[in-house]
Structure formats: structure tokens, C-alpha cells
Amino acid sequence: MPVPDDVFIERGKKRVFASAIEWPGWCRSGRSEEAALEALLAYGPRYAEALGRRTLRFVASADVGDLRIVERRTGNATTDFGAPAIAPQADDRPVDAKEAKRLAAIMEAGWAALDRAAAAADGRVLRTGPRGGGRQLAKIVAHVADAESAYRSKLGASQAQGDARAATLAAFASRARGEPPERTPRSGAVWSPRYFIRRAAWHVLDHAWEIEDRSGPAS
């Protein structure tokens, strides 16, 4: 019998997010809790593909019954806008060296998925919505990089010099070791290391999948 995947529900007024507690980036939304869980289940194989051949031992759940809700929290305007914005209590747990390595590997897998999607879509015009909405490839990639810079500041890191992704992993590793943040964000709220990876991995994979969907054959 498969071990259930623990899931966190973030409920806004218009949108609900379902996020796997132990698998940052495996997070989808819907108009209801049921729809969010169905979307999470549907994206399990895509998440597994994004992790690739890394030794992370992820196995996608095959049934909604394999998803076990362990926490529910109320979302906010960001939730309704279309991004997860609330950290589960589980993300307050400390991160040991083995877990830090696993979480960093998930983040690197997300970057690799984005890079593959961008390379496959290079030179193509991405499909737009019925009203012409949607960024084109270069702007999506730039948007992800800009967002990660903002996320690093929420982790308490100073502005990156040189390789931004290396700086991201270094800042995460520092906080995972229990070292204090380099600075305090303007908001005054510092993200935990686990929540940082959760939010950053969701964002990079969400846009990797967007590129794949908008550059592939119309469904």
C-alpha cells in the first residue's frame, strides 16, 4: 500500500492551492479544494519528469486518496492573484545536512527543467491567451530570475554578485545551517529555508510548464 503524500491547503476567496509538504514545487491550484487536489495529482508525472534521474525517490501518487491533507490555512490577495503566499507550519522545521542537500537538488532540478523548456522553445512564438495575454520566452526567463532575486532577499541574503543561482544555493545553505540572515527584508519578515525552496521551486516549475504548454501543439 503506497504511503500517502502529506498536502497543505491554502484557501483564498477565489483560488485554492494544494502543495505537497515534502516535495517543494509539486503545487497546483484550482477554484476549489477538490479541483486543486485533482490538479496536483494530474501534475505528479510532470513533477517526476522534472526531477529527472536524480536520486530523490519521488513516486507520483496515482489516486486522490493517496493525498493526505495535514494542514489548512487561509490565503490572501496573493493567493487569489495566482501564487501561493502562506507557509505551512511544517516549513518551520529545522533542516539537517541531508535534507538541505535534497532540497537543493529539487531546486536545481527545477532550474534544469526551465532551461530545457526554454531551449526547446527558442525561436518560437509562444501562444497567447484569447485576449493576447502572456509573456514571450525571453521575458518569462527574465521574470523568473527577477523573482528569485526578490526571494533571496526574503531569505535575508544580500544582492547576488556573479552567478545568481550559485548565490541562491549558498544563501539557502547558510540559513539551513542555522546561520543568521545577512540582512532584514524591508517587510521585516524573513522566510524559513524550507519555505524559500517551496516558493522558488513552485515558481520556476510553474513557468517551465507554462513554456512547454504554450510552445507545444494546441490542445
The 8 nearest C-alpha neighbors of each residue, nearest first, counted from 0:
[[1, 2, 3, 65, 60, 61, 64, 62],
 [2, 0, 3, 65, 60, 4, 61, 58],
 [1, 3, 4, 0, 65, 60, 66, 5],
 [4, 2, 65, 66, 67, 1, 5, 60],
 [3, 5, 66, 67, 65, 6, 2, 19],
 [4, 6, 67, 20, 68, 19, 69, 66],
 [7, 5, 19, 68, 18, 20, 67, 69],
 [6, 8, 70, 18, 17, 68, 71, 69],
 [9, 7, 71, 17, 16, 10, 70, 72],
 [10, 8, 16, 72, 74, 15, 73, 71],
 [9, 11, 15, 73, 74, 8, 72, 14],
 [12, 10, 74, 14, 13, 79, 15, 78],
 [11, 13, 14, 79, 10, 74, 75, 15],
 [14, 12, 79, 11, 30, 15, 31, 10],
 [15, 13, 30, 79, 11, 29, 12, 10],
 [14, 16, 10, 28, 29, 9, 11, 31],
 [17, 15, 28, 9, 27, 8, 35, 18],
 [16, 18, 8, 35, 26, 27, 7, 36],
 [19, 17, 26, 7, 6, 25, 20, 16],
 [20, 18, 6, 22, 21, 25, 5, 7],
 [19, 21, 6, 5, 22, 18, 7, 23],
 [20, 22, 19, 23, 5, 4, 6, 18],
 [21, 23, 19, 20, 25, 24, 197, 18],
 [24, 22, 197, 25, 200, 21, 196, 201],
 [23, 25, 201, 200, 26, 197, 22, 204],
 [26, 24, 23, 19, 22, 18, 46, 201],
 [25, 27, 18, 24, 17, 39, 19, 201],
 [28, 26, 39, 17, 16, 38, 35, 18],
 [27, 29, 16, 35, 15, 17, 38, 14],
 [28, 30, 35, 34, 31, 15, 14, 16],
 [29, 31, 14, 15, 13, 34, 35, 32],
 [32, 30, 34, 29, 33, 15, 35, 14],
 [31, 33, 35, 34, 15, 36, 29, 30],
 [32, 34, 36, 31, 35, 37, 29, 30],
 [35, 33, 29, 37, 31, 36, 32, 38],
 [36, 34, 29, 28, 38, 32, 37, 33],
 [35, 37, 39, 33, 38, 34, 17, 40],
 [36, 38, 34, 40, 35, 39, 41, 33],
 [39, 37, 41, 35, 40, 36, 27, 34],
 [40, 38, 36, 27, 42, 37, 41, 26],
 [39, 41, 37, 43, 38, 42, 36, 60],
 [42, 40, 38, 39, 43, 37, 44, 45],
 [43, 41, 45, 39, 40, 44, 46, 38],
 [42, 44, 59, 46, 40, 45, 41, 47],
 [45, 43, 47, 46, 42, 59, 48, 41],
 [46, 44, 48, 42, 47, 43, 49, 41],
 [45, 47, 49, 43, 48, 44, 42, 25],
 [48, 46, 44, 50, 45, 49, 43, 57],
 [47, 49, 45, 51, 46, 50, 44, 52],
 [48, 50, 46, 51, 47, 112, 45, 108],
 [51, 49, 47, 108, 48, 53, 46, 52],
 [52, 50, 48, 49, 53, 47, 108, 54],
 [51, 53, 54, 50, 55, 48, 49, 47],
 [52, 54, 51, 55, 50, 104, 56, 108],
 [53, 55, 56, 52, 57, 51, 50, 101],
 [54, 56, 53, 57, 101, 50, 52, 105],
 [57, 55, 54, 58, 53, 52, 47, 50],
 [56, 58, 55, 47, 59, 50, 22, 54],
 [57, 59, 56, 60, 47, 43, 44, 61],
 [60, 58, 43, 44, 61, 57, 47, 40],
 [61, 59, 62, 65, 58, 40, 43, 66],
 [60, 62, 59, 65, 63, 40, 43, 64],
 [63, 61, 64, 65, 60, 40, 66, 37],
 [64, 62, 65, 66, 40, 37, 36, 61],
 [63, 65, 62, 66, 67, 3, 61, 60],
 [64, 66, 3, 63, 62, 60, 4, 67],
 [67, 65, 4, 64, 63, 3, 5, 6],
 [66, 68, 5, 6, 4, 3, 69, 65],
 [69, 67, 6, 5, 70, 7, 66, 8],
 [68, 70, 6, 5, 7, 67, 71, 8],
 [71, 69, 7, 68, 8, 72, 6, 87],
 [70, 72, 8, 9, 7, 73, 69, 10],
 [73, 71, 9, 10, 8, 74, 70, 85],
 [74, 72, 10, 9, 11, 75, 71, 85],
 [75, 73, 11, 10, 9, 78, 85, 72],
 [74, 76, 78, 77, 11, 79, 73, 84],
 [75, 77, 79, 78, 80, 74, 11, 12],
 [78, 76, 80, 79, 75, 82, 84, 81],
 [77, 79, 82, 83, 75, 76, 81, 80],
 [78, 80, 14, 76, 81, 13, 77, 11],
 [79, 81, 77, 78, 76, 82, 14, 13],
 [82, 80, 79, 78, 77, 83, 14, 28],
 [81, 83, 78, 77, 84, 80, 79, 202],
 [84, 82, 78, 85, 16, 77, 81, 198],
 [83, 85, 78, 77, 82, 86, 74, 75],
 [86, 84, 83, 74, 87, 9, 72, 73],
 [85, 87, 194, 88, 90, 84, 89, 83],
 [88, 86, 89, 90, 85, 7, 70, 72],
 [87, 89, 90, 91, 86, 92, 70, 7],
 [90, 88, 87, 91, 92, 20, 86, 193],
 [89, 91, 193, 88, 92, 194, 87, 86],
 [90, 92, 89, 88, 191, 93, 193, 87],
 [91, 93, 90, 89, 94, 193, 88, 191],
 [94, 92, 91, 95, 175, 90, 177, 193],
 [95, 93, 175, 98, 99, 92, 96, 176],
 [94, 96, 98, 97, 99, 93, 175, 176],
 [95, 97, 99, 98, 100, 94, 176, 175],
 [98, 96, 100, 99, 95, 101, 94, 102],
 [97, 99, 101, 100, 95, 96, 94, 102],
 [100, 98, 96, 102, 101, 97, 94, 95],
 [99, 101, 103, 97, 98, 102, 104, 96],
 [102, 100, 98, 104, 99, 103, 105, 97],
 [101, 103, 105, 99, 104, 100, 98, 106],
 [104, 102, 106, 100, 105, 101, 99, 107],
 [103, 105, 107, 101, 102, 106, 108, 100],
 [106, 104, 108, 102, 103, 107, 109, 101],
 [107, 105, 103, 109, 104, 108, 200, 102],
 [106, 108, 104, 110, 109, 105, 111, 103],
 [109, 107, 111, 105, 50, 106, 110, 104],
 [110, 108, 112, 106, 107, 111, 204, 203],
 [109, 111, 113, 107, 112, 108, 114, 106],
 [110, 112, 108, 114, 109, 113, 115, 107],
 [113, 111, 109, 115, 110, 114, 49, 108],
 [114, 112, 207, 110, 116, 111, 115, 117],
 [113, 115, 111, 117, 112, 116, 118, 110],
 [116, 114, 118, 112, 113, 117, 119, 111],
 [115, 117, 113, 119, 114, 118, 211, 207],
 [116, 118, 114, 120, 119, 115, 121, 113],
 [117, 119, 115, 121, 120, 116, 114, 113],
 [120, 118, 116, 117, 121, 115, 211, 214],
 [121, 119, 117, 118, 123, 214, 116, 122],
 [120, 122, 118, 123, 119, 117, 136, 124],
 [123, 121, 120, 124, 119, 136, 118, 125],
 [124, 122, 120, 121, 125, 214, 136, 119],
 [125, 123, 126, 122, 135, 214, 136, 120],
 [126, 124, 214, 213, 135, 123, 127, 136],
 [125, 127, 213, 124, 214, 128, 133, 217],
 [128, 126, 131, 132, 133, 125, 129, 213],
 [127, 129, 131, 132, 130, 133, 126, 213],
 [130, 128, 131, 127, 132, 126, 133, 213],
 [131, 129, 128, 132, 127, 133, 126, 134],
 [130, 132, 128, 127, 129, 133, 126, 134],
 [133, 131, 128, 127, 130, 134, 129, 126],
 [132, 134, 127, 135, 128, 131, 126, 125],
 [135, 133, 138, 139, 136, 132, 127, 137],
 [134, 136, 138, 137, 125, 139, 133, 124],
 [137, 135, 139, 138, 140, 134, 117, 125],
 [138, 136, 140, 139, 135, 141, 134, 142],
 [137, 139, 141, 136, 140, 135, 134, 142],
 [140, 138, 142, 136, 141, 137, 134, 135],
 [139, 141, 143, 137, 142, 138, 136, 144],
 [142, 140, 138, 144, 139, 143, 145, 137],
 [141, 143, 139, 145, 140, 144, 138, 146],
 [144, 142, 146, 140, 145, 141, 147, 139],
 [145, 143, 141, 147, 146, 142, 148, 140],
 [146, 144, 142, 148, 147, 143, 141, 149],
 [145, 147, 149, 143, 148, 144, 142, 150],
 [146, 148, 150, 144, 149, 145, 151, 143],
 [147, 149, 145, 151, 146, 150, 144, 152],
 [150, 148, 146, 152, 147, 151, 145, 153],
 [149, 151, 147, 153, 152, 148, 146, 154],
 [152, 150, 154, 148, 153, 149, 156, 147],
 [151, 153, 155, 156, 149, 154, 150, 184],
 [154, 152, 150, 155, 189, 151, 190, 184],
 [155, 153, 151, 190, 152, 189, 156, 150],
 [154, 156, 180, 152, 182, 153, 181, 183],
 [157, 155, 152, 181, 151, 154, 170, 182],
 [156, 158, 159, 181, 152, 182, 155, 151],
 [157, 159, 156, 160, 152, 148, 151, 166],
 [160, 158, 163, 166, 157, 161, 162, 148],
 [159, 161, 162, 158, 163, 166, 157, 165],
 [160, 162, 163, 159, 166, 165, 164, 158],
 [161, 163, 165, 164, 166, 160, 159, 167],
 [164, 162, 166, 165, 159, 161, 167, 160],
 [163, 165, 167, 166, 162, 168, 169, 147],
 [166, 164, 168, 167, 162, 163, 169, 161],
 [165, 167, 163, 169, 164, 168, 159, 170],
 [166, 168, 164, 170, 165, 169, 163, 171],
 [169, 167, 171, 165, 170, 166, 172, 164],
 [170, 168, 166, 172, 171, 167, 165, 173],
 [171, 169, 173, 167, 168, 172, 156, 166],
 [170, 172, 168, 174, 169, 173, 192, 175],
 [173, 171, 175, 169, 170, 174, 168, 176],
 [174, 172, 170, 176, 171, 175, 178, 169],
 [173, 175, 178, 177, 171, 176, 172, 192],
 [176, 174, 172, 177, 173, 94, 192, 171],
 [177, 175, 173, 174, 178, 172, 94, 95],
 [176, 178, 174, 175, 179, 173, 93, 94],
 [177, 179, 174, 173, 176, 180, 175, 181],
 [180, 178, 177, 181, 174, 173, 155, 182],
 [181, 179, 155, 182, 156, 178, 174, 154],
 [182, 180, 156, 155, 157, 179, 183, 154],
 [181, 183, 155, 180, 156, 184, 157, 152],
 [182, 184, 155, 187, 185, 189, 180, 181],
 [185, 183, 187, 186, 153, 152, 155, 188],
 [186, 184, 187, 183, 188, 153, 152, 182],
 [185, 187, 184, 188, 183, 189, 153, 152],
 [186, 188, 184, 185, 183, 189, 153, 155],
 [189, 187, 186, 184, 190, 153, 183, 185],
 [190, 188, 153, 154, 155, 187, 191, 184],
 [191, 189, 154, 153, 195, 194, 192, 188],
 [190, 192, 194, 193, 195, 91, 189, 90],
 [193, 191, 195, 194, 175, 171, 174, 190],
 [194, 192, 90, 196, 195, 191, 197, 91],
 [193, 195, 197, 191, 196, 192, 90, 198],
 [194, 196, 192, 198, 193, 197, 190, 199],
 [197, 195, 199, 193, 194, 198, 200, 192],
 [198, 196, 23, 194, 200, 195, 199, 24],
 [197, 199, 201, 195, 196, 200, 194, 202],
 [200, 198, 196, 202, 201, 197, 195, 203],
 [201, 199, 24, 203, 197, 202, 106, 198],
 [202, 200, 24, 198, 204, 199, 203, 205],
 [203, 201, 205, 199, 200, 204, 198, 206],
 [202, 204, 200, 206, 205, 201, 109, 207],
 [205, 203, 207, 206, 201, 202, 109, 208],
 [206, 204, 202, 208, 203, 207, 201, 209],
 [205, 207, 209, 208, 204, 203, 210, 202],
 [206, 208, 113, 204, 210, 209, 205, 116],
 [209, 207, 211, 206, 205, 210, 204, 212],
 [208, 210, 206, 212, 207, 211, 213, 205],
 [211, 209, 207, 213, 208, 212, 214, 206],
 [210, 212, 208, 214, 209, 213, 116, 215],
 [213, 211, 209, 215, 210, 214, 208, 216],
 [212, 214, 126, 125, 210, 211, 215, 209],
 [213, 215, 125, 211, 212, 210, 120, 126],
 [214, 216, 212, 213, 211, 217, 210, 120],
 [217, 215, 218, 214, 212, 213, 211, 126],
 [218, 216, 215, 213, 212, 214, 126, 125],
 [217, 216, 215, 212, 213, 214, 126, 211]]
